[in-house]
Amino acid sequence: GSNQIRYQKCQHETPTFRPFAYFQFLICAYSRKNEKQLIFCFLICTRIMTQCPSVGDSLSSVMVTAKKHKWADGRNHEPALSSQSFPSSSSFSADVDECATNTHSCRPSERCVNTVGSFVCELQVTCPAGYQLKNSVCEDIDECVLRTHNCGSSFMCENTVGSFICGPKHKCISGFKQDSHGNCIDVNECMGLTEPCGPGFNCINTVGSYTCQQKTVMCSHGYHASPDGVKCVDVDECQTGTHRCGVGQICHNLPGSYRCDCQTGYQYDALRKVCNDVNECWRYPGRLCAQTCENTPGSYHCSCTAGFSLAFDGKNCEDINECEKNPCSQECANIYGSYQCYCRQGYFLKEDGRTCEDIDECSQSIGNLCTFQCVNVPGSYQCACPPHGYIMAANGRTCKDVDECTTGTHNCTGGQTCYNLQGGFRCLSFDCPPNYKKVSDTRCERLSCPTNSLDCQNSPVRITYYQLSFQTNIIIPAQIFRIGPSPAYSGDHIVIGITRGNEDGYFSTRKLNSFTGAVYLQRQVRQPRDFLIDVEMKLLRQGALTSFVARIYVFITSSAV
């Protein structure tokens, strides 16, 4: 009597499609003196359709009200009351709804659920149609068990994942199908996608089946009914063999009839009623074949003369490339209707017009092909050089001297000087005689003489070495060397002569002016030969006589190269 209901909480526990719904009531009583002091709580669970108790109702009135309600089956049921012992009113505080006061720490993707003294964060999961959330997992709803399907009474519900299907409880016999109400109705087989009857037949529907009735059509002469019986088609007398064309004639089918024609190359004789051969070569002279026309039964044949072949069109003539069969020993040139043989350079064509024979250029040459030796080879010639001392030049005709001194292929000693010649070399020694010193590679100068030594004073002041090379075909007389003082002064006079090496008289000297002299080769040298001559020049200058010696190596080489 002194306590009142101050807080209440109602919640549906089961789906709304059931005839009645269970409701839970958490009924708590507080002290009148201290509203924050909790006395006791009851959990009422009853299967009633009513509203929640009002705030301020006494606990006894709520209990009486709950007992007065009956179930749908007419029986009385006590409400399920559950009580829980709580601590004394002096030490128990009221629950704070963190979800309502927004003091929870749930994430935006979670749902806050208040509990006594705390709260719970549940993950918000949205399930598609046909599924329900259970323990944060979407599970399939069995609409057939829960009776949430819309199948009729004549159909049977079959659950599927996420949905359901309605199947007929009873099957219809052949020729019938079940409608949406479960009734068996006739199937019109004639209205199906596939034609049940064959061509030439009409489909007639019957109850539970169908019949096929043959179509009928009347056709005129030369025509017959099509396989489907709906139209008339032409009779091909030529293909069926019902025509009356004669032998050698060709049957041409026409709509409703046919026509007999002569074969190509024949002409119809109306009087004799036969087909005669046409001579195309006479009728079209020069128009059918490019060269020769030959008549054949019903046609004609074109042929070609020698050197030509019949083209693919059977009328024109194409030139035959005889060179493809290699009729020539060397080169072949195809010409219109024939061919021509040619020879490569260095060969000539023999009288048979096909064989080529080598030309001996060395024996037939008017001029000199090679400077040394000509060697005939098939189709050409080659120039040869002496086996030693020469190499072939880039032009292939001239022999070029090998400079053994430059290439280092000589055999001169360290104290000798290598001098290159045409086709060879010489090892020369430029030694100075006694009482002379070597002032350069090719010059020796006299040392001072005693005052009483006339031989020393009459000896040459200077000895200079020179090297000259000529061929055997040199034109004589030939000036080969000049000698004179350098520098020359006015009043100088010289006297020259050969003091050594001219025993056979091949050389001579001549004074050109008062201070210049020359050495001449005055005899023809027929074979290669080496000479060493001493040419002495005596210089008279201002009353003093001084002599000089030019020691000259003269090499005569072969002129055949």
Number of C-alpha atoms within 10 A of each C-alpha: 6 9 17 18 19 17 14 15 13 13 11 10 11 11 10 10 10 10 7 14 17 16 20 20 18 17 21 19 22 21 17 11 9 10 12 15 18 22 18 17 20 17 17 18 18 21 18 16 13 10 8 14 20 12 11 12 13 17 19 12 11 16 15 10 12 21 14 11 19 15 13 11 6 8 8 12 14 13 18 14 15 11 13 9 8 12 12 12 15 11 9 13 13 12 13 15 17 18 19 11 8 10 11 17 13 17 12 9 10 14 15 20 16 17 13 9 11 13 18 16 16 15 16 14 16 12 15 12 10 16 18 17 15 11 10 13 13 15 16 19 20 19 20 19 11 11 12 12 17 13 19 14 11 14 17 15 20 16 17 14 11 15 16 19 15 17 15 19 11 13 13 14 11 10 16 17 15 16 11 12 12 18 14 16 14 18 19 16 20 19 12 9 7 8 13 16 17 13 14 18 19 18 17 15 16 14 11 15 15 16 14 15 12 13 14 12 12 11 13 11 9 16 17 17 19 15 14 15 18 15 15 17 17 18 20 19 19 19 11 8 10 11 17 13 17 14 9 14 18 15 20 16 17 14 11 15 16 18 15 16 16 21 17 12 16 20 15 16 11 8 6 8 9 15 20 17 17 19 17 20 20 11 10 11 10 12 12 18 21 16 16 16 21 14 15 14 11 17 16 16 15 19 19 19 12 10 16 19 17 19 14 9 7 14 19 18 21 16 18 18 19 19 17 9 8 13 15 19 15 16 16 20 13 15 14 11 15 15 16 15 19 18 20 14 10 16 19 15 17 11 8 7 12 18 18 22 16 17 18 17 19 20 10 8 10 8 7 11 17 19 16 16 18 19 14 15 14 11 17 16 17 15 18 20 23 14 8 10 18 19 17 16 12 9 7 14 19 20 24 16 19 20 20 19 19 11 8 10 11 17 13 17 11 7 11 14 16 21 17 19 20 20 21 17 19 18 15 15 15 18 16 17 12 8 12 18 15 17 11 10 12 16 19 23 19 19 13 11 14 10 8 8 9 10 9 16 16 12 15 19 17 19 23 19 18 15 13 14 14 18 19 17 15 14 12 12 14 14 16 14 16 14 20 23 16 7 6 13 11 9 11 16 20 22 18 22 18 19 13 12 17 15 10 7 10 15 19 17 19 15 17 12 11 15 22 19 20 19 20 17 20 16 15 14 18 14 12 13 14 12 14 16 19 20 24 21 24 18 21 16 15 11 9 7 12 17 19 22 24 20 23 18 18 18 19 22 22 16 16 13 19
